[in-house]
Amino acid sequence: MAAIPVIALTGHLGAGKTTLLNHLLRHPGTRIGVVVNDFGDINIDAGLVAGQVDEPASIAGGCICCLPDDGGLDEALIKLADPARGLDAIVVEASGLADPVAIARIIGFSEIRGVRAGGLVDVVDAVNHFDTVDCGALPPVRYGAASLIVVNKLDQIPEDERSAVVQRVTQRAGQRNPRVHVVGTTAGRIDPGLLFDASAAPREVGQLSFLDLEIEHDHDHIHADAVTVSSADCVDPAALIDLLEDPPPQVFRMKGIVAVRHRVTVRDYVVNLVGSAIDIGTAPPGVAAKCLVAIGMHLDIGGVRARLDDALQPASGPASAQALRRLQRYRRLGA
């Protein structure tokens, strides 16, 4: 089984975290595990909620764990990572008062088998953000922890001001985190394909569409692009790591399976990149297709494809010891 991405969902009170989570839960073909401190306004059937970590309750679109006040995140992740649940992703919705830096660190250093860090999504209120969160001379530290910033509620500001608000958030966040990605939306409607793979959702080749993503008075659909490059040969892990450490512009996520020739064996690895977080694990036996997929917004399709092609060029021989050491730096514990 592939490791399940654990996505932290943060944001100031009222920014729209729960709205975004409900949007993900309604997406066809997805099964999402949810970890919360309280159920709040999550769109679930209250009759199905036990409210205990002991046995996650089933909900439409997945399962849910409710954490007690004294924590218990690892215990919840162990329960939700059970392959029998068939989850595509686990979302940890943090309190509006929670520290995103601390949450990212807790998830990033988790040693739970079967899960991996899936990035931190920070939801921003387009109307009030610069009066409540980012109102000092220096950008807030929380920007540094985010892999994706969602500027929400754009429909509540004049249409001719929306691009400027998104650009201002991008500029301020970039001072703390040059690799952060920023996307504007309303009602929390982001494409789940930016965050995880839906096991049964129909997909168009080459694009992952934003479901119903349109701002009021703006009917231009926004699409997240996907570029796939296949490789039937062993690759040089040094070239692969170079690509992952410095991905093409606007690429938010990469995934795939590659083969690497060691001195006497060939091993297959599962590769994942979310934001700046790189995760590499051992591929399950019997995997035939080897490829890399790059996903992001407004991609230069030709440029991205060329970068992936370069990284997947056939290796001339066994990987060097130095290249293997670089690969091992990103190996998930136990993978």
C-alpha positions as CSV (number, residue, x, y, z in Angstrom):
1,M,0.0,0.0,0.0
2,A,1.2,3.5,-0.8
3,A,1.8,5.8,2.2
4,I,-1.2,8.0,2.9
5,P,-0.5,11.8,2.8
6,V,-1.3,13.6,6.0
7,I,-2.3,17.2,5.1
8,A,-2.4,19.8,7.8
9,L,-5.2,22.3,7.4
10,T,-4.7,25.6,9.2
11,G,-6.0,29.2,9.1
12,H,-7.2,32.0,11.3
13,L,-10.6,31.8,12.8
14,G,-13.3,32.4,10.2
15,A,-10.9,32.0,7.2
16,G,-12.8,29.0,5.8
17,K,-10.9,25.9,6.8
18,T,-14.1,23.8,7.5
19,T,-15.6,25.1,4.3
20,L,-12.6,23.8,2.3
21,L,-12.7,20.5,4.2
22,N,-16.3,20.0,3.4
23,H,-15.5,20.7,-0.3
24,L,-12.9,17.9,-0.2
25,L,-15.3,15.5,1.5
26,R,-18.0,16.1,-1.2
27,H,-15.6,15.4,-4.1
28,P,-16.6,12.2,-5.9
29,G,-14.4,9.2,-5.7
30,T,-12.4,10.3,-2.6
31,R,-12.1,8.8,0.8
32,I,-10.6,11.2,3.4
33,G,-9.7,10.6,7.0
34,V,-10.3,13.6,9.1
35,V,-8.7,14.5,12.5
36,V,-10.2,17.3,14.4
37,N,-10.4,18.6,18.0
38,D,-14.1,19.1,17.7
39,F,-16.6,18.4,14.9
40,G,-17.8,22.0,14.6
41,D,-19.5,22.6,11.3
42,I,-18.0,19.6,9.4
43,N,-20.7,18.3,7.0
44,I,-21.3,14.9,8.6
45,D,-24.2,12.8,9.9
46,A,-24.1,13.4,13.6
47,G,-25.7,10.0,14.2
48,L,-22.6,8.3,12.8
49,V,-20.1,10.2,15.0
50,A,-18.8,8.3,18.1
51,G,-16.4,11.1,18.9
52,Q,-13.7,8.8,20.0
53,V,-10.2,7.9,18.7
54,D,-10.9,4.3,19.8
55,E,-13.0,3.7,16.7
56,P,-13.1,6.2,13.9
57,A,-16.6,6.9,12.8
58,S,-17.6,6.5,9.2
59,I,-18.8,9.6,7.3
60,A,-19.7,10.4,3.8
61,G,-16.4,10.4,2.0
62,G,-14.3,8.8,4.7
63,C,-13.7,8.4,8.4
64,I,-13.3,10.9,11.3
65,C,-11.3,10.9,14.5
66,C,-12.0,13.4,17.3
67,L,-8.9,14.2,19.4
68,P,-9.2,14.7,23.2
69,D,-7.8,17.9,24.7
70,D,-4.5,16.2,25.6
71,G,-3.6,15.3,22.0
72,G,-3.5,11.8,20.6
73,L,-2.6,12.6,17.0
74,D,-0.3,9.6,16.6
75,E,-3.0,7.3,17.9
76,A,-5.5,8.8,15.5
77,L,-3.1,8.4,12.5
78,I,-2.5,4.8,13.4
79,K,-6.2,4.1,13.4
80,L,-6.8,5.9,10.1
81,A,-3.8,4.5,8.3
82,D,-5.3,1.0,8.5
83,P,-5.3,-0.2,4.8
84,A,-8.7,-1.6,5.3
85,R,-10.1,1.9,5.4
86,G,-8.9,2.6,1.9
87,L,-8.2,6.3,2.5
88,D,-6.7,8.5,-0.1
89,A,-5.6,11.2,2.4
90,I,-5.8,12.2,6.0
91,V,-6.6,15.9,6.8
92,V,-5.7,17.3,10.2
93,E,-7.9,20.3,10.7
94,A,-6.2,22.5,13.3
95,S,-7.9,25.0,15.6
96,G,-7.8,28.6,14.4
97,L,-5.5,29.4,17.3
98,A,-3.1,26.6,16.5
99,D,0.5,27.3,15.5
100,P,1.1,26.1,12.0
101,V,4.8,25.8,12.5
102,A,4.3,23.4,15.4
103,I,1.7,21.4,13.5
104,A,3.9,21.0,10.5
105,R,6.8,19.8,12.7
106,I,4.6,17.3,14.5
107,I,3.4,15.7,11.3
108,G,6.7,16.0,9.5
109,F,8.5,14.1,12.3
110,S,5.8,11.5,12.8
111,E,7.2,7.9,12.7
112,I,3.8,6.3,12.1
113,R,4.1,3.6,9.4
114,G,1.9,3.9,6.3
115,V,1.6,7.7,6.3
116,R,3.8,10.6,5.0
117,A,3.7,14.4,5.3
118,G,1.3,15.8,2.7
119,G,2.0,19.5,3.1
120,L,0.3,22.3,5.1
121,V,-2.6,24.2,3.6
122,D,-3.1,27.6,5.2
123,V,-6.4,29.3,4.5
124,V,-6.4,33.1,4.3
125,D,-9.5,35.4,4.6
126,A,-9.1,37.7,1.6
127,V,-11.2,40.3,3.3
128,N,-9.6,40.5,6.7
129,H,-6.2,38.9,6.4
130,F,-4.2,42.1,6.4
131,D,-6.1,43.5,9.3
132,T,-5.9,40.5,11.6
133,V,-3.1,38.1,10.6
134,D,-0.5,39.9,8.4
135,C,-0.6,43.4,9.9
136,G,3.0,43.9,11.1
137,A,6.1,45.2,9.4
138,L,7.4,41.7,9.0
139,P,5.5,38.8,7.4
140,P,4.1,36.4,10.0
141,V,6.1,33.3,10.8
142,R,3.2,31.0,9.8
143,Y,4.0,31.7,6.1
144,G,7.2,29.7,6.5
145,A,5.3,26.5,7.4
146,A,2.8,26.5,4.6
147,S,3.2,24.6,1.3
148,L,0.0,26.0,-0.1
149,I,-1.8,29.2,0.8
150,V,-5.5,29.4,-0.2
151,V,-6.7,33.0,-0.4
152,N,-10.4,32.4,0.3
153,K,-13.5,34.5,0.1
154,L,-12.4,36.4,-3.0
155,D,-16.1,36.8,-3.9
156,Q,-16.4,39.2,-1.0
157,I,-14.1,41.8,-2.4
158,P,-14.5,43.9,-5.6
159,E,-13.6,41.9,-8.7
160,D,-10.9,44.4,-9.8
161,E,-9.1,44.1,-6.5
162,R,-8.9,40.3,-6.3
163,S,-5.7,39.8,-8.3
164,A,-3.9,42.5,-6.2
165,V,-4.9,40.7,-3.0
166,V,-3.6,37.4,-4.2
167,Q,-0.4,39.0,-5.4
168,R,0.1,40.8,-2.1
169,V,-0.2,37.6,-0.2
170,T,2.2,35.9,-2.6
171,Q,4.7,38.7,-2.2
172,R,4.5,38.7,1.6
173,A,4.6,34.9,2.0
174,G,7.5,34.7,-0.4
175,Q,9.7,36.7,2.0
176,R,9.4,33.9,4.5
177,N,9.0,31.0,2.1
178,P,10.1,31.3,-1.5
179,R,8.7,27.8,-2.3
180,V,5.2,28.5,-1.1
181,H,2.3,28.3,-3.6
182,V,-0.6,30.7,-3.5
183,V,-4.0,30.1,-5.1
184,G,-7.2,32.3,-4.9
185,T,-10.7,30.9,-4.6
186,T,-14.1,31.2,-3.0
187,A,-16.0,28.9,-0.8
188,G,-12.8,26.8,-0.3
189,R,-13.1,25.2,-3.8
190,I,-9.6,24.0,-4.6
191,D,-8.8,21.0,-6.7
192,P,-8.2,17.9,-4.6
193,G,-5.7,16.8,-7.2
194,L,-3.3,19.5,-5.9
195,L,-3.2,17.6,-2.6
196,F,-3.7,13.9,-3.2
197,D,-4.8,11.2,-5.7
198,A,-8.5,10.2,-5.6
199,S,-8.7,6.5,-5.9
200,A,-11.8,6.4,-8.1
201,A,-12.3,9.9,-9.4
202,P,-12.4,10.2,-13.2
203,R,-9.6,12.2,-14.7
204,E,-8.9,13.8,-18.0
205,V,-5.5,13.1,-19.4
206,G,-3.2,16.1,-19.0
207,Q,-5.4,18.1,-16.7
208,L,-7.0,18.0,-13.3
209,S,-10.0,20.3,-13.3
210,F,-11.1,22.6,-10.5
211,L,-14.6,21.4,-9.7
212,D,-16.9,24.4,-9.9
213,L,-14.1,26.8,-9.2
214,E,-15.4,30.1,-10.4
215,I,-15.5,33.4,-8.6
216,E,-18.8,35.3,-8.7
217,H,-19.0,37.3,-11.9
218,D,-16.0,35.4,-13.2
219,H,-16.8,32.4,-15.3
220,D,-13.3,31.6,-16.5
221,H,-12.5,28.1,-15.2
222,I,-9.1,27.6,-13.6
223,H,-7.3,24.3,-14.3
224,A,-4.4,22.6,-12.5
225,D,-2.1,21.1,-15.1
226,A,-0.5,17.6,-15.0
227,V,2.5,16.6,-17.0
228,T,3.5,12.9,-17.2
229,V,6.8,11.5,-18.5
230,S,7.5,7.7,-18.6
231,S,10.8,5.9,-18.1
232,A,11.5,2.3,-18.9
233,D,15.1,2.4,-17.7
234,C,17.0,2.9,-14.5
235,V,17.6,6.6,-13.7
236,D,20.4,8.5,-12.0
237,P,19.2,9.4,-8.5
238,A,21.4,12.5,-8.5
239,A,19.5,13.9,-11.5
240,L,16.2,12.9,-9.8
241,I,17.0,14.6,-6.6
242,D,18.2,17.7,-8.4
243,L,14.7,17.9,-10.0
244,L,12.9,17.4,-6.7
245,E,15.0,19.9,-4.8
246,D,14.6,22.5,-7.6
247,P,11.3,21.7,-9.4
248,P,10.0,23.7,-12.4
249,P,8.1,27.0,-11.7
250,Q,4.6,26.5,-10.5
251,V,4.9,22.8,-9.9
252,F,3.4,22.1,-6.5
253,R,3.4,18.3,-6.4
254,M,5.3,15.5,-8.1
255,K,4.7,11.8,-7.8
256,G,5.9,8.7,-9.5
257,I,7.8,5.4,-9.5
258,V,11.4,5.1,-10.7
259,A,14.0,2.4,-10.9
260,V,17.6,2.8,-9.6
261,R,20.4,0.4,-10.3
262,H,22.5,-0.4,-7.2
263,R,25.8,-2.3,-7.5
264,V,24.1,-5.7,-7.9
265,T,20.4,-5.1,-7.8
266,V,17.7,-2.8,-9.3
267,R,15.3,-1.2,-6.8
268,D,12.0,0.6,-7.5
269,Y,11.2,3.7,-5.4
270,V,8.0,5.7,-4.9
271,V,8.7,9.4,-5.1
272,N,6.5,12.2,-3.7
273,L,7.1,16.0,-3.6
274,V,4.6,18.4,-2.0
275,G,5.7,22.0,-1.9
276,S,9.3,21.6,-0.7
277,A,8.8,18.3,1.2
278,I,10.4,15.3,-0.5
279,D,9.4,11.8,0.4
280,I,10.9,8.6,-1.1
281,G,9.9,5.1,-0.2
282,T,10.3,1.5,-1.5
283,A,7.8,0.7,-4.2
284,P,5.6,-2.4,-3.7
285,P,6.6,-5.5,-5.6
286,G,5.3,-6.1,-9.1
287,V,5.1,-2.4,-10.2
288,A,5.5,-2.2,-14.0
289,A,4.9,1.4,-15.0
290,K,7.7,3.8,-14.2
291,C,6.9,7.5,-14.6
292,L,6.9,10.9,-13.0
293,V,3.9,13.2,-12.9
294,A,4.2,17.0,-12.2
295,I,1.1,18.8,-11.0
296,G,0.6,22.6,-10.6
297,M,-1.0,25.8,-11.7
298,H,-0.3,27.6,-15.0
299,L,2.5,25.3,-16.0
300,D,4.8,25.8,-18.9
301,I,4.0,22.3,-20.2
302,G,6.9,22.1,-22.6
303,G,9.4,23.4,-20.1
304,V,8.2,21.0,-17.4
305,R,8.2,18.1,-19.7
306,A,11.8,18.9,-20.7
307,R,12.9,19.0,-17.1
308,L,11.3,15.7,-16.3
309,D,12.8,14.1,-19.5
310,D,16.3,15.3,-18.4
311,A,15.8,13.8,-14.9
312,L,14.6,10.5,-16.3
313,Q,17.4,9.9,-18.8
314,P,18.7,6.3,-18.6
315,A,21.6,5.9,-16.2
316,S,24.9,4.7,-17.8
317,G,25.6,2.3,-14.9
318,P,25.1,1.7,-11.2
319,A,24.3,4.8,-9.1
320,S,27.3,6.4,-7.4
321,A,27.6,6.1,-3.6
322,Q,27.2,9.9,-3.4
323,A,24.0,9.8,-5.4
324,L,22.6,7.0,-3.3
325,R,23.4,8.9,-0.1
326,R,21.4,11.9,-1.4
327,L,18.5,9.5,-2.1
328,Q,18.7,8.0,1.3
329,R,18.3,11.4,2.9
330,Y,14.7,11.5,1.8
331,R,13.8,7.9,2.6
332,R,10.8,7.6,4.8
333,L,11.4,5.7,8.0
334,G,10.6,2.1,7.6
335,A,10.1,2.5,3.8
